[in-house]
């Protein structure tokens, strides 16, 4: 966003979405919930991921089915808002309450988090 400074570039962000975990990637969290992977608390119990096996499954599915493209723009936050307003981007929750899928996805994520809180911390 225009008022935030990021230490990441596009390459780092995309790489994390594809190789990271649900604790640091809202995309991975959404996709994992849609795939009904089990979200678990890990470490101290504050972070939530799909565990080693779940994250590996998610990475494989993303590698097989996901595609990334981009355009260069000096002020990407301006076109991001326009795209979200004009296009059907169901996995974007930020600025996207008007999307018909928004409440369903938000509910799935909330249910997964609640279930994870009820389970023991995973090692």
C-alpha positions as CSV (number, residue, x, y, z in Angstrom):
1,X,0.0,0.0,0.0
2,X,1.1,3.6,-0.5
3,X,1.6,4.3,3.1
4,X,3.6,1.2,4.0
5,X,7.2,0.5,3.4
6,X,8.1,-3.0,2.4
7,X,11.4,-4.8,2.7
8,X,10.2,-7.4,0.2
9,X,10.3,-7.2,-3.6
10,X,7.8,-9.1,-5.9
11,X,10.2,-12.1,-6.3
12,X,10.4,-12.6,-2.5
13,X,6.7,-12.3,-2.1
14,X,5.8,-14.8,-4.8
15,X,8.5,-17.2,-3.6
16,X,7.1,-17.1,-0.1
17,X,3.6,-17.8,-1.3
18,X,4.9,-20.8,-3.2
19,X,7.4,-22.1,-0.7
20,X,6.5,-20.6,2.7
21,X,3.7,-21.6,5.1
22,X,0.2,-20.5,6.0
23,X,1.4,-18.5,9.0
24,X,3.1,-16.0,6.6
25,X,0.9,-16.2,3.5
26,X,-2.8,-15.3,3.4
27,X,-2.9,-17.0,-0.1
28,X,-1.6,-20.3,1.4
29,X,-4.0,-20.0,4.3
30,X,-7.0,-19.5,1.9
31,X,-6.0,-22.3,-0.5
32,X,-5.3,-24.7,2.3
33,X,-8.7,-24.0,3.9
34,X,-10.4,-24.5,0.5
35,X,-8.5,-27.8,0.1
36,X,-9.6,-28.8,3.7
37,X,-6.1,-29.2,4.9
38,X,-5.9,-29.3,8.7
39,X,-4.6,-26.1,10.2
40,X,-2.6,-26.6,13.4
41,X,-0.9,-24.4,16.0
42,X,2.9,-24.8,15.9
43,X,5.9,-23.7,17.9
44,X,4.7,-21.5,20.8
45,X,1.1,-22.0,19.7
46,X,0.7,-18.5,18.2
47,X,1.6,-19.5,14.6
48,X,-0.7,-21.7,12.5
49,X,0.3,-23.8,9.6
50,X,-0.8,-26.9,7.8
51,X,2.1,-28.9,9.2
52,X,5.0,-30.3,7.1
53,X,2.8,-32.7,5.1
54,X,0.0,-30.3,4.6
55,X,2.3,-27.4,3.5
56,X,4.2,-29.8,1.1
57,X,0.8,-30.9,-0.4
58,X,-0.2,-27.3,-0.8
59,X,3.2,-26.4,-2.4
60,X,2.8,-29.3,-4.9
61,X,-0.8,-28.3,-5.8
62,X,0.3,-24.7,-6.3
63,X,3.3,-25.7,-8.5
64,X,1.0,-27.9,-10.6
65,X,-1.9,-25.5,-10.9
66,X,-0.8,-21.9,-10.0
67,X,0.4,-19.3,-12.4
68,X,1.9,-15.9,-11.8
69,X,2.0,-12.9,-14.0
70,X,2.6,-9.2,-13.4
71,X,2.9,-5.8,-14.9
72,X,5.3,-3.0,-14.0
73,X,3.8,0.1,-12.4
74,X,5.4,2.9,-10.4
75,X,2.4,3.0,-8.0
76,X,1.1,-0.6,-7.9
77,X,-1.3,0.1,-5.0
78,X,-3.4,2.2,-7.3
79,X,-4.0,-0.5,-9.9
80,X,-4.4,-3.2,-7.2
81,X,-7.5,-1.3,-5.9
82,X,-8.8,-0.9,-9.4
83,X,-8.4,-4.6,-10.2
84,X,-10.0,-5.7,-7.0
85,X,-13.0,-3.4,-7.6
86,X,-13.5,-4.4,-11.3
87,X,-12.4,-8.1,-11.5
88,X,-13.7,-11.2,-9.9
89,X,-10.8,-12.0,-7.5
90,X,-12.4,-14.4,-5.0
91,X,-9.2,-15.1,-3.0
92,X,-8.5,-11.4,-2.3
93,X,-10.2,-10.6,1.0
94,X,-8.6,-7.1,1.5
95,X,-10.8,-4.4,-0.2
96,X,-13.0,-7.1,-1.6
97,X,-16.1,-7.4,0.6
98,X,-18.3,-6.9,-2.5
99,X,-17.2,-10.3,-3.9
100,X,-19.9,-13.0,-3.4
101,X,-17.2,-15.5,-2.2
102,X,-15.8,-13.1,0.4
103,X,-18.0,-14.2,3.4
104,X,-17.7,-17.9,2.5
105,X,-13.9,-17.8,2.4
106,X,-13.6,-15.7,5.5
107,X,-15.9,-18.2,7.3
108,X,-13.8,-21.2,6.2
109,X,-10.6,-19.5,7.5
110,X,-12.3,-18.6,10.8
111,X,-13.5,-22.2,11.3
112,X,-10.0,-23.6,10.5
113,X,-8.4,-21.2,13.0
114,X,-11.0,-22.1,15.7
115,X,-10.5,-25.8,15.1
116,X,-6.7,-25.3,15.3
117,X,-7.1,-23.5,18.7
118,X,-9.1,-26.6,20.0
119,X,-6.3,-29.0,19.0
120,X,-3.0,-29.6,20.8
121,X,0.0,-27.7,19.5
122,X,1.6,-29.7,16.8
123,X,5.4,-30.4,16.9
